[in-house]
Amino acid sequence: MNLHQLGEAAREGRIQGFEVVSLEGGVYLLQARLAWGTQPVLDEQGNVLRLRSTTQVRELLQGLPHLPCELVQHCVHDEMCGTREDPIEPLRLSLSLEQRW
């Protein structure tokens, strides 16, 4: 889903929310949460859009309908070491999309 499609889907009410996935190296990926699952947002070349800050995420989503947004942080250490017997769930934090000046 590119940015144009994201805007259309959000205005039509097909998007339930957003997930901002935090990766090592200070990179964030934006995903749209739909009824059937998540879909990554793509850039003009069709590659997964990589953002450098949550401020950039807020700027990108400015003007779209207000939808819930979560920052998703996977625990790389737990995944690498595999010390837990329970399923490893990512940390999910509510992320406000309001501009902060």
N, CA, C and O atoms as CSV, one atom per row, in Angstrom:
chain,resi,resn,atom,element,x,y,z
A,1,MET,N,N,0.853,-1.164,0.000
A,1,MET,CA,C,0.000,0.000,0.000
A,1,MET,C,C,0.906,1.236,0.000
A,1,MET,O,O,1.731,1.407,0.897
A,2,ASN,N,N,0.746,2.088,-1.003
A,2,ASN,CA,C,1.545,3.309,-1.045
A,2,ASN,C,C,0.833,4.412,-0.252
A,2,ASN,O,O,-0.255,4.196,0.282
A,3,LEU,N,N,1.456,5.594,-0.181
A,3,LEU,CA,C,0.893,6.672,0.627
A,3,LEU,C,C,-0.459,7.148,0.107
A,3,LEU,O,O,-1.345,7.473,0.897
A,4,HIS,N,N,-0.627,7.192,-1.204
A,4,HIS,CA,C,-1.911,7.597,-1.775
A,4,HIS,C,C,-3.001,6.600,-1.387
A,4,HIS,O,O,-4.086,7.002,-0.967
A,5,GLN,N,N,-2.722,5.314,-1.523
A,5,GLN,CA,C,-3.683,4.274,-1.156
A,5,GLN,C,C,-3.970,4.309,0.347
A,5,GLN,O,O,-5.101,4.072,0.772
A,6,LEU,N,N,-2.949,4.605,1.144
A,6,LEU,CA,C,-3.124,4.708,2.592
A,6,LEU,C,C,-4.121,5.815,2.922
A,6,LEU,O,O,-5.026,5.621,3.734
A,7,GLY,N,N,-3.952,6.972,2.290
A,7,GLY,CA,C,-4.861,8.088,2.528
A,7,GLY,C,C,-6.296,7.757,2.141
A,7,GLY,O,O,-7.233,8.050,2.884
A,8,GLU,N,N,-6.458,7.148,0.979
A,8,GLU,CA,C,-7.804,6.764,0.531
A,8,GLU,C,C,-8.447,5.768,1.493
A,8,GLU,O,O,-9.606,5.923,1.878
A,9,ALA,N,N,-7.684,4.743,1.877
A,9,ALA,CA,C,-8.208,3.703,2.771
A,9,ALA,C,C,-8.572,4.287,4.138
A,9,ALA,O,O,-9.574,3.895,4.735
A,10,ALA,N,N,-7.760,5.223,4.633
A,10,ALA,CA,C,-8.042,5.835,5.936
A,10,ALA,C,C,-9.317,6.669,5.870
A,10,ALA,O,O,-10.144,6.612,6.780
A,11,ARG,N,N,-9.479,7.439,4.803
A,11,ARG,CA,C,-10.681,8.271,4.662
A,11,ARG,C,C,-11.943,7.427,4.444
A,11,ARG,O,O,-13.037,7.838,4.831
A,12,GLU,N,N,-11.793,6.259,3.832
A,12,GLU,CA,C,-12.932,5.366,3.600
A,12,GLU,C,C,-13.248,4.498,4.816
A,12,GLU,O,O,-14.238,3.767,4.811
A,13,GLY,N,N,-12.423,4.569,5.851
A,13,GLY,CA,C,-12.671,3.813,7.074
A,13,GLY,C,C,-12.208,2.367,7.033
A,13,GLY,O,O,-12.627,1.562,7.865
A,14,ARG,N,N,-11.346,2.022,6.074
A,14,ARG,CA,C,-10.882,0.631,5.974
A,14,ARG,C,C,-9.678,0.352,6.871
A,14,ARG,O,O,-9.324,-0.807,7.088
A,15,ILE,N,N,-9.056,1.390,7.387
A,15,ILE,CA,C,-7.905,1.207,8.265
A,15,ILE,C,C,-8.359,1.327,9.712
A,15,ILE,O,O,-9.040,2.283,10.082
A,16,GLN,N,N,-7.975,0.349,10.527
A,16,GLN,CA,C,-8.359,0.328,11.934
A,16,GLN,C,C,-7.346,1.048,12.813
A,16,GLN,O,O,-7.679,1.481,13.916
A,17,GLY,N,N,-6.122,1.177,12.335
A,17,GLY,CA,C,-5.071,1.835,13.110
A,17,GLY,C,C,-3.737,1.676,12.417
A,17,GLY,O,O,-3.648,1.142,11.312
A,18,PHE,N,N,-2.696,2.151,13.092
A,18,PHE,CA,C,-1.343,2.086,12.548
A,18,PHE,C,C,-0.413,1.423,13.551
A,18,PHE,O,O,-0.617,1.504,14.762
A,19,GLU,N,N,0.608,0.766,13.022
A,19,GLU,CA,C,1.691,0.237,13.849
A,19,GLU,C,C,2.985,0.838,13.325
A,19,GLU,O,O,3.245,0.825,12.122
A,20,VAL,N,N,3.789,1.362,14.234
A,20,VAL,CA,C,5.103,1.890,13.899
A,20,VAL,C,C,6.104,0.916,14.500
A,20,VAL,O,O,6.288,0.875,15.716
A,21,VAL,N,N,6.747,0.134,13.645
A,21,VAL,CA,C,7.656,-0.916,14.106
A,21,VAL,C,C,9.064,-0.338,14.211
A,21,VAL,O,O,9.628,0.141,13.228
A,22,SER,N,N,9.619,-0.392,15.412
A,22,SER,CA,C,10.960,0.121,15.673
A,22,SER,C,C,11.986,-0.985,15.394
A,22,SER,O,O,11.890,-2.088,15.932
A,23,LEU,N,N,12.968,-0.666,14.545
A,23,LEU,CA,C,14.040,-1.607,14.223
A,23,LEU,C,C,15.370,-1.081,14.751
A,23,LEU,O,O,15.509,0.106,15.047
A,24,GLU,N,N,16.341,-1.975,14.863
A,24,GLU,CA,C,17.666,-1.548,15.269
A,24,GLU,C,C,18.202,-0.515,14.298
A,24,GLU,O,O,17.922,-0.573,13.101
A,25,GLY,N,N,18.970,0.425,14.811
A,25,GLY,CA,C,19.562,1.444,13.962
A,25,GLY,C,C,18.714,2.685,13.822
A,25,GLY,O,O,19.029,3.553,13.008
A,26,GLY,N,N,17.642,2.795,14.597
A,26,GLY,CA,C,16.813,3.990,14.559
A,26,GLY,C,C,15.930,4.089,13.337
A,26,GLY,O,O,15.646,5.191,12.868
A,27,VAL,N,N,15.489,2.961,12.811
A,27,VAL,CA,C,14.613,2.936,11.645
A,27,VAL,C,C,13.221,2.504,12.095
A,27,VAL,O,O,13.074,1.615,12.933
A,28,TYR,N,N,12.211,3.141,11.530
A,28,TYR,CA,C,10.823,2.809,11.837
A,28,TYR,C,C,10.103,2.432,10.556
A,28,TYR,O,O,10.296,3.061,9.515
A,29,LEU,N,N,9.270,1.400,10.636
A,29,LEU,CA,C,8.437,0.980,9.519
A,29,LEU,C,C,6.989,1.241,9.899
A,29,LEU,O,O,6.577,0.973,11.027
A,30,LEU,N,N,6.221,1.763,8.956
A,30,LEU,CA,C,4.818,2.058,9.199
A,30,LEU,C,C,3.962,0.972,8.573
A,30,LEU,O,O,4.150,0.607,7.412
A,31,GLN,N,N,3.020,0.458,9.354
A,31,GLN,CA,C,2.092,-0.565,8.870
A,31,GLN,C,C,0.669,-0.110,9.142
A,31,GLN,O,O,0.380,0.477,10.185
A,32,ALA,N,N,-0.209,-0.386,8.199
A,32,ALA,CA,C,-1.632,-0.115,8.381
A,32,ALA,C,C,-2.282,-1.379,8.920
A,32,ALA,O,O,-2.054,-2.471,8.399
A,33,ARG,N,N,-3.095,-1.231,9.966
A,33,ARG,CA,C,-3.806,-2.370,10.541
A,33,ARG,C,C,-5.200,-2.411,9.909
A,33,ARG,O,O,-6.006,-1.497,10.085
A,34,LEU,N,N,-5.460,-3.490,9.173
A,34,LEU,CA,C,-6.737,-3.691,8.487
A,34,LEU,C,C,-7.490,-4.824,9.170
A,34,LEU,O,O,-6.956,-5.465,10.075
A,35,ALA,N,N,-8.720,-5.077,8.748
A,35,ALA,CA,C,-9.525,-6.143,9.354
A,35,ALA,C,C,-8.861,-7.507,9.217
A,35,ALA,O,O,-9.018,-8.350,10.100
A,36,TRP,N,N,-8.132,-7.744,8.149
A,36,TRP,CA,C,-7.529,-9.059,7.890
A,36,TRP,C,C,-6.067,-9.155,8.298
A,36,TRP,O,O,-5.474,-10.225,8.158
A,37,GLY,N,N,-5.459,-8.076,8.800
A,37,GLY,CA,C,-4.056,-8.111,9.224
A,37,GLY,C,C,-3.380,-6.778,8.969
A,37,GLY,O,O,-4.047,-5.763,8.768
A,38,THR,N,N,-2.058,-6.782,8.977
A,38,THR,CA,C,-1.316,-5.552,8.739
A,38,THR,C,C,-0.718,-5.552,7.340
A,38,THR,O,O,-0.445,-6.598,6.751
A,39,GLN,N,N,-0.524,-4.343,6.832
A,39,GLN,CA,C,0.074,-4.180,5.511
A,39,GLN,C,C,1.097,-3.045,5.591
A,39,GLN,O,O,0.773,-1.961,6.076
A,40,PRO,N,N,2.322,-3.279,5.124
A,40,PRO,CA,C,3.330,-2.225,5.192
A,40,PRO,C,C,3.025,-1.095,4.212
A,40,PRO,O,O,2.407,-1.302,3.168
A,41,VAL,N,N,3.471,0.097,4.575
A,41,VAL,CA,C,3.346,1.254,3.699
A,41,VAL,C,C,4.613,1.311,2.848
A,41,VAL,O,O,5.723,1.168,3.359
A,42,LEU,N,N,4.432,1.524,1.542
A,42,LEU,CA,C,5.533,1.497,0.582
A,42,LEU,C,C,5.864,2.900,0.087
A,42,LEU,O,O,5.007,3.784,0.078
A,43,ASP,N,N,7.119,3.095,-0.326
A,43,ASP,CA,C,7.532,4.370,-0.908
A,43,ASP,C,C,7.208,4.394,-2.402
A,43,ASP,O,O,6.560,3.478,-2.909
A,44,GLU,N,N,7.654,5.436,-3.109
A,44,GLU,CA,C,7.339,5.596,-4.532
A,44,GLU,C,C,7.937,4.492,-5.406
A,44,GLU,O,O,7.421,4.213,-6.489
A,45,GLN,N,N,9.014,3.866,-4.945
A,45,GLN,CA,C,9.660,2.798,-5.699
A,45,GLN,C,C,9.097,1.411,-5.379
A,45,GLN,O,O,9.534,0.413,-5.951
A,46,GLY,N,N,8.140,1.354,-4.476
A,46,GLY,CA,C,7.549,0.070,-4.104
A,46,GLY,C,C,8.295,-0.656,-3.005
A,46,GLY,O,O,8.009,-1.821,-2.729
A,47,ASN,N,N,9.260,0.022,-2.363
A,47,ASN,CA,C,9.991,-0.560,-1.238
A,47,ASN,C,C,9.307,-0.164,0.071
A,47,ASN,O,O,8.595,0.838,0.136
A,48,VAL,N,N,9.534,-0.958,1.100
A,48,VAL,CA,C,8.967,-0.624,2.411
A,48,VAL,C,C,9.510,0.737,2.836
A,48,VAL,O,O,10.718,0.969,2.823
A,49,LEU,N,N,8.600,1.630,3.211
A,49,LEU,CA,C,8.954,2.984,3.624
A,49,LEU,C,C,9.706,2.939,4.942
A,49,LEU,O,O,9.231,2.363,5.920
A,50,ARG,N,N,10.884,3.552,4.962
A,50,ARG,CA,C,11.702,3.596,6.178
A,50,ARG,C,C,11.716,5.022,6.690
A,50,ARG,O,O,12.067,5.953,5.966
A,51,LEU,N,N,11.330,5.182,7.945
A,51,LEU,CA,C,11.271,6.501,8.567
A,51,LEU,C,C,12.336,6.588,9.652
A,51,LEU,O,O,12.741,5.573,10.217
A,52,ARG,N,N,12.786,7.807,9.941
A,52,ARG,CA,C,13.898,7.989,10.880
A,52,ARG,C,C,13.478,8.449,12.275
A,52,ARG,O,O,14.303,8.492,13.188
A,53,SER,N,N,12.188,8.796,12.448
A,53,SER,CA,C,11.754,9.250,13.766
A,53,SER,C,C,10.235,9.169,13.875
A,53,SER,O,O,9.524,9.066,12.876
A,54,THR,N,N,9.763,9.217,15.116
A,54,THR,CA,C,8.323,9.250,15.311
A,54,THR,C,C,7.765,10.602,14.869
A,54,THR,O,O,6.594,10.693,14.501
A,55,THR,N,N,8.577,11.642,14.900
A,55,THR,CA,C,8.150,12.941,14.387
A,55,THR,C,C,7.873,12.846,12.894
A,55,THR,O,O,6.899,13.419,12.405
A,56,GLN,N,N,8.713,12.136,12.174
A,56,GLN,CA,C,8.495,11.944,10.741
A,56,GLN,C,C,7.208,11.149,10.495
A,56,GLN,O,O,6.493,11.421,9.530
A,57,VAL,N,N,6.912,10.187,11.344
A,57,VAL,CA,C,5.659,9.426,11.243
A,57,VAL,C,C,4.479,10.371,11.418
A,57,VAL,O,O,3.531,10.341,10.633
A,58,ARG,N,N,4.539,11.218,12.457
A,58,ARG,CA,C,3.449,12.169,12.706
A,58,ARG,C,C,3.236,13.093,11.513
A,58,ARG,O,O,2.098,13.343,11.113
A,59,GLU,N,N,4.326,13.599,10.945
A,59,GLU,CA,C,4.222,14.496,9.790
A,59,GLU,C,C,3.602,13.784,8.595
A,59,GLU,O,O,2.789,14.364,7.874
A,60,LEU,N,N,3.984,12.536,8.389
A,60,LEU,CA,C,3.478,11.762,7.266
A,60,LEU,C,C,1.977,11.505,7.378
A,60,LEU,O,O,1.266,11.525,6.373
A,61,LEU,N,N,1.497,11.265,8.589
A,61,LEU,CA,C,0.088,10.926,8.803
A,61,LEU,C,C,-0.791,12.145,9.071
A,61,LEU,O,O,-2.003,12.017,9.243
A,62,GLN,N,N,-0.176,13.325,9.104
A,62,GLN,CA,C,-0.936,14.554,9.334
A,62,GLN,C,C,-1.994,14.719,8.240
A,62,GLN,O,O,-1.712,14.508,7.061
A,63,GLY,N,N,-3.180,15.087,8.626
A,63,GLY,CA,C,-4.261,15.279,7.670
A,63,GLY,C,C,-5.124,14.045,7.451
A,63,GLY,O,O,-6.176,14.129,6.816
A,64,LEU,N,N,-4.691,12.904,7.968
A,64,LEU,CA,C,-5.510,11.691,7.873
A,64,LEU,C,C,-6.451,11.635,9.074
A,64,LEU,O,O,-6.197,12.285,10.088
A,65,PRO,N,N,-7.527,10.870,8.972
A,65,PRO,CA,C,-8.421,10.727,10.130
A,65,PRO,C,C,-7.655,10.218,11.351
A,65,PRO,O,O,-6.701,9.450,11.227
A,66,HIS,N,N,-8.089,10.659,12.527
A,66,HIS,CA,C,-7.448,10.240,13.773
A,66,HIS,C,C,-7.723,8.761,14.017
A,66,HIS,O,O,-8.873,8.354,14.178
A,67,LEU,N,N,-6.663,7.961,14.043
A,67,LEU,CA,C,-6.768,6.520,14.265
A,67,LEU,C,C,-5.772,6.109,15.343
A,67,LEU,O,O,-4.763,6.786,15.538
A,68,PRO,N,N,-6.039,5.015,16.043
A,68,PRO,CA,C,-5.087,4.542,17.044
A,68,PRO,C,C,-3.746,4.183,16.392
A,68,PRO,O,O,-3.687,3.710,15.256
A,69,CYS,N,N,-2.694,4.421,17.139
A,69,CYS,CA,C,-1.350,4.107,16.643
A,69,CYS,C,C,-0.537,3.513,17.785
A,69,CYS,O,O,-0.577,4.005,18.913
A,70,GLU,N,N,0.200,2.450,17.479
A,70,GLU,CA,C,1.052,1.805,18.478
A,70,GLU,C,C,2.489,1.749,17.988
A,70,GLU,O,O,2.759,1.469,16.820
A,71,LEU,N,N,3.403,2.023,18.913
A,71,LEU,CA,C,4.821,1.817,18.665
A,71,LEU,C,C,5.121,0.379,19.064
A,71,LEU,O,O,4.833,-0.023,20.191
A,72,VAL,N,N,5.695,-0.396,18.158
A,72,VAL,CA,C,5.953,-1.821,18.392
A,72,VAL,C,C,7.455,-2.035,18.465
A,72,VAL,O,O,8.180,-1.726,17.519
A,73,GLN,N,N,7.922,-2.567,19.591
A,73,GLN,CA,C,9.351,-2.817,19.814
A,73,GLN,C,C,9.537,-4.294,20.131
A,73,GLN,O,O,9.065,-4.777,21.160
A,74,HIS,N,N,10.216,-5.004,19.256
A,74,HIS,CA,C,10.506,-6.414,19.505
A,74,HIS,C,C,11.715,-6.518,20.422
A,74,HIS,O,O,12.602,-5.665,20.388
A,75,CYS,N,N,11.750,-7.545,21.227
A,75,CYS,CA,C,12.869,-7.765,22.141
A,75,CYS,C,C,13.875,-8.678,21.455
A,75,CYS,O,O,13.771,-9.903,21.522
A,76,VAL,N,N,14.843,-8.067,20.799
A,76,VAL,CA,C,15.813,-8.814,20.004
A,76,VAL,C,C,16.627,-9.763,20.867
A,76,VAL,O,O,16.920,-10.883,20.448
A,77,HIS,N,N,16.999,-9.326,22.075
A,77,HIS,CA,C,17.808,-10.179,22.957
A,77,HIS,C,C,17.078,-11.474,23.281
A,77,HIS,O,O,17.664,-12.554,23.202
A,78,ASP,N,N,15.798,-11.375,23.645
A,78,ASP,CA,C,15.021,-12.575,23.962
A,78,ASP,C,C,14.866,-13.470,22.743
A,78,ASP,O,O,14.916,-14.694,22.863
A,79,GLU,N,N,14.680,-12.873,21.577
A,79,GLU,CA,C,14.530,-13.672,20.366
A,79,GLU,C,C,15.828,-14.400,20.022
A,79,GLU,O,O,15.798,-15.553,19.592
A,80,MET,N,N,16.966,-13.731,20.210
A,80,MET,CA,C,18.258,-14.344,19.885
A,80,MET,C,C,18.618,-15.456,20.862
A,80,MET,O,O,19.070,-16.527,20.456
A,81,CYS,N,N,18.414,-15.196,22.149
A,81,CYS,CA,C,18.827,-16.158,23.169
A,81,CYS,C,C,17.815,-17.268,23.373
A,81,CYS,O,O,18.184,-18.386,23.732
A,82,GLY,N,N,16.543,-16.971,23.147
A,82,GLY,CA,C,15.507,-17.991,23.281
A,82,GLY,C,C,15.418,-18.575,24.662
A,82,GLY,O,O,15.210,-19.779,24.810
A,83,THR,N,N,15.572,-17.738,25.702
A,83,THR,CA,C,15.575,-18.258,27.071
A,83,THR,C,C,14.179,-18.438,27.651
A,83,THR,O,O,14.017,-19.161,28.634
A,84,ARG,N,N,13.181,-17.808,27.077
A,84,ARG,CA,C,11.826,-17.943,27.610
A,84,ARG,C,C,11.140,-19.160,27.025
A,84,ARG,O,O,11.377,-19.544,25.880
A,85,GLU,N,N,10.279,-19.759,27.844
A,85,GLU,CA,C,9.481,-20.873,27.354
A,85,GLU,C,C,8.156,-20.379,26.783
A,85,GLU,O,O,7.564,-21.037,25.928
A,86,ASP,N,N,7.689,-19.224,27.252
A,86,ASP,CA,C,6.440,-18.636,26.761
A,86,ASP,C,C,6.691,-17.977,25.408
A,86,ASP,O,O,7.836,-17.681,25.066
A,87,PRO,N,N,5.634,-17.746,24.641
A,87,PRO,CA,C,5.801,-16.984,23.400
A,87,PRO,C,C,6.334,-15.588,23.697
A,87,PRO,O,O,5.947,-14.973,24.691
A,88,ILE,N,N,7.201,-15.094,22.859
A,88,ILE,CA,C,7.793,-13.779,23.046
A,88,ILE,C,C,6.943,-12.763,22.289
A,88,ILE,O,O,6.851,-12.809,21.062
A,89,GLU,N,N,6.329,-11.853,23.024
A,89,GLU,CA,C,5.478,-10.831,22.443
A,89,GLU,C,C,6.231,-9.508,22.398
A,89,GLU,O,O,7.009,-9.208,23.304
A,90,PRO,N,N,6.010,-8.719,21.359
A,90,PRO,CA,C,6.664,-7.411,21.305
A,90,PRO,C,C,6.035,-6.448,22.303
A,90,PRO,O,O,4.879,-6.601,22.696
A,91,LEU,N,N,6.816,-5.459,22.701
A,91,LEU,CA,C,6.323,-4.380,23.538
A,91,LEU,C,C,5.485,-3.452,22.666
A,91,LEU,O,O,5.928,-3.050,21.591
A,92,ARG,N,N,4.284,-3.109,23.115
A,92,ARG,CA,C,3.392,-2.216,22.358
A,92,ARG,C,C,3.027,-1.027,23.234
A,92,ARG,O,O,2.502,-1.185,24.336
A,93,LEU,N,N,3.316,0.169,22.721
A,93,LEU,CA,C,3.015,1.402,23.432
A,93,LEU,C,C,2.140,2.286,22.558
A,93,LEU,O,O,2.362,2.396,21.352
A,94,SER,N,N,1.152,2.911,23.167
A,94,SER,CA,C,0.317,3.842,22.433
A,94,SER,C,C,1.170,5.040,22.018
A,94,SER,O,O,1.948,5.564,22.814
A,95,LEU,N,N,1.015,5.467,20.765
A,95,LEU,CA,C,1.794,6.580,20.233
A,95,LEU,C,C,0.823,7.653,19.759
A,95,LEU,O,O,-0.012,7.407,18.889
A,96,SER,N,N,0.937,8.840,20.335
A,96,SER,CA,C,0.087,9.948,19.936
A,96,SER,C,C,0.555,10.488,18.586
A,96,SER,O,O,1.753,10.663,18.365
A,97,LEU,N,N,-0.383,10.751,17.693
A,97,LEU,CA,C,-0.035,11.299,16.389
A,97,LEU,C,C,-0.174,12.814,16.340
A,97,LEU,O,O,-0.029,13.420,15.278
A,98,GLU,N,N,-0.452,13.422,17.480
A,98,GLU,CA,C,-0.555,14.875,17.533
A,98,GLU,C,C,0.823,15.504,17.383
A,98,GLU,O,O,1.806,15.030,17.952
A,99,GLN,N,N,0.873,16.583,16.604
A,99,GLN,CA,C,2.140,17.304,16.416
A,99,GLN,C,C,2.537,17.968,17.733
A,99,GLN,O,O,1.690,18.506,18.447
A,100,ARG,N,N,3.814,17.927,18.043
A,100,ARG,CA,C,4.320,18.533,19.270
A,100,ARG,C,C,5.293,19.633,18.887
A,100,ARG,O,O,6.333,19.379,18.280
A,101,TRP,N,N,4.947,20.839,19.244
A,101,TRP,CA,C,5.810,21.981,18.894
A,101,TRP,C,C,6.400,22.598,20.099
A,101,TRP,O,O,7.150,23.568,19.992
